[in-house]
Amino acid sequence: MLSLIRFAFVFSALLGLAQAALHPIEVKGNAFFNSKSGDRFFIRGVDYQPGGSSNLTDPLADEDVCSRDVPYFKDLGINTIRVYSVDNSADHDACMKLLDDAGIYLLLDVNTPDASISRLDPGCSYNSDYLQNVFATIDAFESYDNVLGFFAGNEVINNVDTLFAAPYVKAVVRDMKKYIKARSYRSIPVGYSSADIASVRVELAHYFNCGNDTNARVDMFGINDYSWCGHSSFSVSGYSEKVSLYEGYSVPMFLSEYGCNEVSGARPFTEVGSIYSTQMSGVFSGGLVYEYSEEGSNYGLVTIDGDSVTTSTDFDNLKSELNSTSNPSGDGGYSKSNSISSCPTDWNFTIAVPDTPDGAETYFKNGAGTPLGFDVGDTQGSCDDDVTLITTTNVKTTSSKTKSVSKTTTTKESSSSSTATSTSTTTSSSSKAMAAAAEYGSLATLFTVLCSVLLL
């Protein structure tokens, strides 16, 4: 009898370890909501990639790194971090548990600098090797309830001349959503993080939210916006005009990066008061400050030296603004009845979404197979035979009246947007047997633990 009691206790404890403190966030209309409480969810976050793209590491695969940084996340008062690149072959359980315990969700980009859509040659870079890596990243994180969503791309389109890459990014959105459904995962939002380019930003946002194929439409849309500089205001910064420009957008929209550093001294972050006010909450659902750690571009909230973290005045200012600013009450004026967008009609190339490469179709049925992590290499040149090529010259666009504001005179690294085109011959494979073996391995481990306890 004692053995049975001990068995039941340990089994319950093991189940408790798998239970998350946070409940998944879901999309309703143009806003996020807590799936358990039904409360509207506003993103209060920071962008997080210690080392940047020049020293690429996975911050969520190192428990010591997470143990070092999560207390500072809590001190700031944030509820979300965005990570631009991860090693999908690594174990993320410890860090995701630390984030979960701290009440923090994750927005995750599924690309690495070399395994991404190339804005110079998007047709070649959209291939089965690339999609294998994307799907393997989804596999690695789908089980965590505190994954808020996935980004299919970050600033892939950064000017008029690269607009023709948009159909390929939209194809990645479609393929990710199809994969999530095909693998019977929970409905994790998939979106795109867009550069704030005045000449194309509105049409681009509507393109990602148009068409009859629900899989090809984003579930959320992020904007990297640095237009509020210093002690600006809702009107002077252009925020008011952007609310008007995007009014009626039918899915959640938020600032996936913000925090202009073209100021004298520390950033005051006075935009926080507007971001979390009813002036914006009918269209926007919060935002993330760029960025947590100083990576040489004067955006860091903290400086990291090994195990030591030194906070800046920027950190203190952001903390003060967040702590003194409440979310709008109730549902914040969200809309559940906005219509999907109309597709652009004046782009001089086909806006049709390319078909999924034939070599990637097996993944929907059999899974992505073995994750290759950062060893996936450069997939941008791994052209498939059935690639669809889209070319364009002199794209006609409709410019908005809002002035585009430069982020900074220094270079801001982008960890998940790459323009290089090279050759790679990564070989990927998948099988039902592999998935079955992984499941068996997990059950075998649980059984071993239980048996060990019974023999105590």
VOGU-3710 file (C-alpha; in Angstrom, 3 decimals, decimal comma):
1> mlslirfafv> 0,000/0,000/0,000  2,843/2,359/0,878  4,325/1,726/-2,563  1,036/2,625/-4,214  0,773/5,830/-2,209  4,360/6,703/-3,064  3,646/5,939/-6,724  0,564/8,183/-6,730  2,427/11,013/-5,015  5,366/10,948/-7,412
11> fsallglaqa> 3,116/10,593/-10,439  1,099/13,627/-9,328  4,285/15,581/-8,726  5,582/14,746/-12,187  2,311/15,832/-13,723  2,500/19,052/-11,742  5,888/19,810/-13,258  4,296/19,728/-16,690  1,502/22,088/-15,748  2,063/25,691/-16,726
21> alhpievkgn> 1,240/28,664/-14,550  0,309/30,762/-17,579  -2,618/30,084/-19,845  -2,314/30,398/-23,621  -3,090/33,711/-25,255  -5,649/33,583/-28,051  -6,806/35,943/-30,774  -10,318/37,363/-30,817  -11,018/40,012/-33,391  -8,216/42,574/-33,362
31> affnsksgdr> -6,950/41,829/-29,854  -5,304/39,213/-27,653  -7,138/37,567/-24,759  -6,215/35,231/-21,930  -7,818/31,896/-22,809  -8,646/31,146/-19,167  -9,718/34,452/-17,644  -11,077/36,049/-20,804  -9,217/39,278/-19,963  -7,692/41,293/-22,759
41> ffirgvdyqp> -3,920/40,882/-22,989  -1,606/43,793/-23,768  2,009/43,074/-24,660  4,430/44,769/-22,276  7,758/43,527/-23,429  11,371/43,787/-24,493  13,269/42,338/-27,434  15,850/39,856/-26,198  18,861/38,440/-28,066  22,054/38,756/-25,999
51> ggssnltdpl> 25,009/38,765/-28,380  22,938/39,905/-31,343  23,350/38,310/-34,764  27,125/38,841/-34,799  27,563/36,450/-31,846  24,537/34,248/-32,344  23,566/32,097/-29,385  20,266/30,754/-28,119  19,461/32,576/-24,865  16,613/30,162/-24,121
61> adedvcsrdv> 18,888/27,105/-24,186  21,084/28,218/-21,270  19,494/27,994/-17,834  22,259/30,100/-16,307  21,586/32,912/-18,786  17,869/32,777/-18,118  18,398/32,661/-14,361  20,576/35,752/-14,717  18,111/37,766/-16,843  14,589/36,722/-15,803
71> pyfkdlgint> 14,813/38,569/-12,443  15,478/41,772/-14,404  12,459/41,066/-16,623  10,349/40,786/-13,479  11,851/43,956/-12,063  10,932/45,842/-15,235  7,350/44,639/-14,941  7,112/43,068/-18,397  4,958/40,139/-19,491  6,546/39,266/-22,858
81> irvysvdnsa> 9,929/38,873/-24,492  10,716/38,532/-28,175  13,593/36,291/-29,255  14,866/36,527/-32,837  16,746/33,230/-33,273  16,919/29,948/-31,373  18,639/26,592/-31,735  15,733/24,248/-32,402  17,830/21,191/-31,468  18,437/22,423/-27,919
91> dhdacmklld> 16,478/21,796/-24,726  14,425/24,845/-23,710  12,435/23,370/-20,828  14,332/25,071/-18,004  14,214/28,567/-19,482  10,601/28,312/-20,582  9,703/27,202/-17,050  11,578/30,164/-15,552  9,715/32,514/-17,887  6,418/30,840/-17,106
101> dagiyllldv> 6,986/31,115/-13,356  7,749/34,820/-13,847  4,527/35,393/-15,792  6,311/36,009/-19,072  5,222/34,961/-22,569  7,439/34,433/-25,607  7,140/35,858/-29,108  9,499/33,822/-31,265  10,948/34,433/-34,707  11,381/31,093/-36,499
111> ntpdasisrl> 14,364/32,155/-38,625  18,113/32,380/-38,260  20,203/34,893/-40,230  21,102/32,289/-42,874  17,958/30,150/-42,719  15,472/32,813/-43,761  13,812/34,369/-46,778  16,338/36,425/-48,731  14,981/39,787/-49,784  17,326/39,699/-52,809
121> dpgcsynsdy> 16,379/36,210/-54,024  13,224/35,183/-52,187  12,223/32,523/-54,715  15,394/30,514/-54,247  15,427/30,914/-50,465  11,854/29,625/-50,175  12,685/25,919/-50,294  12,114/22,659/-48,461  15,375/22,823/-46,471  14,345/26,207/-45,124
131> lqnvfatida> 10,828/25,044/-44,259  12,197/21,978/-42,467  14,060/24,306/-40,124  10,989/26,513/-39,614  8,776/23,529/-38,822  11,384/22,025/-36,505  11,382/25,284/-34,540  7,604/25,068/-34,208  7,997/21,481/-32,980  10,495/22,610/-30,371
141> fesydnvlgf> 8,198/25,237/-28,841  4,578/24,253/-29,531  4,135/22,481/-26,203  4,816/25,578/-24,079  1,632/27,409/-23,106  3,571/30,646/-22,686  4,450/30,841/-26,379  2,344/33,807/-27,443  3,093/33,456/-31,150  5,557/32,944/-33,980
151> fagnevinnv> 6,940/35,479/-36,441  7,427/34,198/-40,002  9,796/37,049/-40,803  11,316/40,293/-39,620  11,762/43,306/-41,915  12,266/41,119/-44,986  10,694/43,929/-47,027  12,667/47,039/-46,100  12,066/49,286/-49,139  10,033/49,516/-52,333
161> dtlfaapyvk> 12,551/47,487/-54,319  12,172/44,446/-52,053  8,376/44,467/-52,026  8,289/41,527/-54,434  9,512/39,296/-51,590  6,152/39,700/-49,815  4,384/36,737/-51,511  7,133/34,401/-50,307  6,860/35,594/-46,718  3,109/35,159/-46,975
171> avvrdmkkyi> 3,737/31,625/-48,236  5,757/30,950/-45,079  2,851/32,244/-42,961  0,508/29,871/-44,790  2,868/26,901/-44,446  3,390/27,526/-40,727  -0,340/27,697/-40,056  -0,935/24,585/-42,148  1,802/22,752/-40,277  0,406/23,709/-36,868
181> karsyrsipv> -3,015/22,408/-37,896  -1,681/19,274/-39,572  0,305/18,317/-36,454  -2,758/18,966/-34,230  -0,959/21,589/-32,159  -2,870/24,294/-30,329  -3,744/27,323/-32,422  -0,595/29,416/-31,914  -0,782/32,824/-33,656  1,513/33,348/-36,653
191> gyssadiasv> 2,459/36,822/-37,843  4,988/39,103/-39,469  7,139/41,895/-38,027  7,269/44,786/-40,467  9,660/47,688/-40,951  7,982/51,081/-40,686  8,599/52,162/-44,293  6,251/55,021/-45,155  5,935/54,188/-48,861  4,803/50,589/-48,407
201> rvelahyfnc> 3,795/49,982/-44,777  0,023/50,315/-45,092  -0,295/48,310/-48,305  2,029/45,663/-46,882  -0,027/45,317/-43,710  -3,182/44,896/-45,768  -1,517/42,396/-48,115  -0,685/40,104/-45,203  -4,330/40,294/-44,091  -6,077/39,828/-47,450
211> gndtnarvdm> -7,289/36,940/-49,592  -9,662/34,013/-49,290  -7,101/31,562/-47,908  -7,346/31,906/-44,141  -4,036/30,063/-43,733  -2,222/32,705/-45,771  -3,511/35,596/-43,662  -1,566/36,579/-40,555  -3,045/36,114/-37,102  -1,170/39,159/-35,803
221> fgindyswcg> 0,955/41,969/-37,235  3,941/43,647/-35,609  5,434/47,008/-36,586  8,991/48,062/-35,782  8,322/51,736/-35,136  10,806/54,301/-33,846  8,871/57,478/-34,600  8,332/58,636/-30,989  11,619/60,225/-29,954  12,245/61,668/-26,511
231> hssfsvsgys> 9,557/63,836/-24,934  7,240/63,766/-27,921  3,464/63,437/-27,967  0,692/61,341/-29,441  0,222/63,795/-32,314  3,780/65,072/-32,897  5,245/61,541/-33,011  2,831/60,444/-35,710  1,206/57,854/-33,449  -2,184/59,492/-33,911
241> ekvslyegys> -1,942/59,246/-37,681  -0,872/55,615/-37,505  -3,893/54,753/-35,397  -6,004/56,297/-38,162  -4,056/54,521/-40,924  -4,556/51,078/-39,393  -8,046/51,598/-37,993  -10,253/48,702/-38,999  -7,419/46,159/-39,219  -9,004/42,860/-38,305
251> vpmflseygc> -6,208/41,110/-36,364  -4,086/42,216/-33,394  -1,464/44,821/-34,193  1,371/45,885/-31,876  4,784/47,515/-31,831  7,225/44,625/-32,243  10,072/47,102/-31,694  10,007/50,635/-30,303  12,337/52,983/-28,455  13,948/55,724/-30,555
261> nevsgarpft> 17,458/56,498/-29,332  17,928/59,759/-31,225  17,787/61,673/-27,973  20,227/63,520/-25,795  20,896/61,323/-22,810  18,675/58,478/-21,684  15,440/57,514/-23,396  12,483/58,735/-21,321  9,976/56,240/-22,818  7,112/58,706/-22,528
271> evgsiystqm> 5,368/56,847/-25,362  4,358/54,166/-22,860  1,543/56,379/-21,587  0,011/56,547/-25,074  0,644/52,932/-26,084  -1,402/51,676/-23,133  -4,182/54,242/-23,399  -7,563/54,234/-25,087  -6,035/56,522/-27,717  -4,377/53,431/-29,170
281> sgvfsgglvy> -5,965/50,357/-27,615  -8,721/50,127/-30,217  -6,027/49,339/-32,815  -2,805/48,413/-30,985  -2,189/45,808/-28,293  0,994/47,076/-26,670  4,591/46,687/-27,713  8,160/45,585/-27,059  11,142/47,847/-26,398  14,295/47,349/-28,429
291> eyseegsnyg> 16,311/45,978/-26,710  17,288/44,281/-23,456  21,075/44,073/-23,785  23,547/46,570/-25,223  24,931/45,178/-28,481  26,887/48,185/-29,747  24,006/50,219/-31,195  23,068/52,220/-28,088  19,707/50,527/-27,616  20,485/48,364/-24,581
301> lvtidgdsvt> 18,583/48,635/-21,321  21,348/46,701/-19,564  25,025/45,913/-20,101  26,053/42,289/-19,671  29,543/41,181/-18,659  29,574/37,445/-18,049  27,284/36,824/-15,088  27,096/40,521/-14,239  24,199/42,742/-15,363  24,346/46,520/-15,030
311> tstdfdnlks> 21,120/48,435/-15,549  21,029/51,819/-17,260  18,972/54,968/-16,790  16,973/53,729/-19,791  16,073/50,664/-17,719  14,986/52,808/-14,786  12,929/55,121/-17,006  11,136/52,248/-18,731  10,441/50,570/-15,407  8,982/53,784/-14,027
321> elnstsnpsg> 6,766/54,362/-17,064  5,489/50,784/-17,132  4,790/50,705/-13,413  2,893/54,002/-13,509  0,812/53,121/-16,569  -2,170/50,790/-16,315  -3,834/48,981/-19,176  -7,144/50,355/-20,401  -10,082/48,970/-18,474  -12,345/46,289/-19,883
331> dggysksnsi> -11,696/45,236/-23,450  -9,948/48,485/-24,365  -12,301/49,190/-27,241  -11,278/46,214/-29,358  -13,320/45,146/-32,365  -14,435/41,644/-33,234  -16,242/42,622/-36,409  -13,576/44,264/-38,577  -13,370/42,832/-42,088  -10,268/41,329/-43,658
341> sscptdwnft> -8,258/43,694/-45,832  -8,528/44,239/-49,571  -5,531/43,052/-51,555  -3,345/45,617/-53,350  -4,276/46,138/-56,992  -1,392/48,301/-58,196  1,656/46,104/-57,600  3,246/45,280/-60,951  3,942/41,652/-60,102  1,689/38,782/-59,182
351> iavpdtpdga> 0,571/38,882/-55,587  -0,426/35,220/-55,701  1,156/33,163/-52,931  3,633/30,568/-54,293  2,821/26,896/-53,831  4,597/24,978/-51,093  7,744/23,299/-52,497  7,039/19,651/-53,301  9,881/18,504/-51,074  8,211/20,059/-48,026
361> etyfkngagt> 4,797/18,440/-48,410  5,880/15,372/-46,461  6,400/17,442/-43,328  2,697/18,139/-42,924  2,009/14,405/-42,625  5,163/13,063/-41,036  6,581/16,001/-39,121  9,778/17,957/-39,654  12,080/15,227/-38,398  15,434/15,819/-36,753
371> plgfdvgdtq> 16,043/19,458/-35,799  19,387/20,710/-37,085  19,699/23,796/-34,909  22,278/26,373/-35,893  24,016/23,589/-37,884  21,320/23,935/-40,531  23,698/26,329/-42,266  22,737/28,644/-45,105  19,507/27,465/-46,728  19,008/30,548/-48,870
381> gscdddvtli> 20,631/28,997/-51,932  18,972/25,577/-51,670  16,641/26,157/-54,611  13,996/23,528/-55,301  13,266/22,478/-58,876  9,673/23,667/-58,568  10,500/27,123/-57,234  8,214/29,940/-58,320  10,081/33,077/-59,341  8,607/36,564/-59,073
391> tttnvkttss> 10,441/39,536/-60,531  9,553/43,191/-60,617  10,834/46,638/-61,506  9,598/50,037/-60,444  6,872/48,887/-58,097  4,057/51,385/-57,866  3,053/52,081/-54,289  0,816/54,428/-52,432  2,752/56,604/-50,004  1,144/57,684/-46,764
401> ktksvskttt> 1,502/61,186/-45,428  3,250/60,055/-42,276  6,951/60,821/-42,264  9,271/57,855/-41,886  11,675/58,454/-39,025  15,140/56,941/-39,079  15,804/54,704/-36,116  19,360/55,846/-35,540  22,529/56,851/-37,291  24,168/53,706/-36,006
411> tkesssssta> 23,351/50,229/-37,289  20,677/48,183/-35,542  21,362/44,498/-35,922  18,544/42,298/-37,142  18,936/38,737/-35,962  16,338/37,201/-38,260  16,427/39,206/-41,476  19,139/38,388/-43,976  19,913/39,568/-47,488  22,784/37,307/-48,424
421> tststttsss> 22,280/34,589/-51,035  24,528/31,564/-50,966  24,505/27,840/-51,647  23,660/25,138/-49,159  22,953/21,434/-49,548  21,376/20,618/-46,210  19,662/17,242/-46,248  16,578/16,804/-44,088  14,459/13,730/-43,368  11,407/12,806/-41,325
431> skamaaaaey> 9,395/9,713/-40,468  6,566/8,545/-38,279  8,956/6,090/-36,679  11,137/8,946/-35,438  8,180/10,651/-33,818  7,037/7,390/-32,285  10,515/6,749/-30,939  10,631/10,156/-29,307  7,275/9,565/-27,644  8,370/6,130/-26,458
441> gslatlftvl> 11,559/7,618/-25,040  9,597/10,130/-22,942  7,307/7,386/-21,571  10,286/5,151/-20,847  11,962/7,928/-18,863  8,813/8,496/-16,802  8,486/4,764/-16,135  12,135/4,550/-14,998  11,670/7,406/-12,528  8,528/5,857/-11,077
451> csvlll> 10,129/2,446/-10,704  13,139/3,971/-8,961  10,887/5,618/-6,414  8,967/2,408/-5,755  12,229/0,655/-4,908  13,214/3,247/-2,310
//
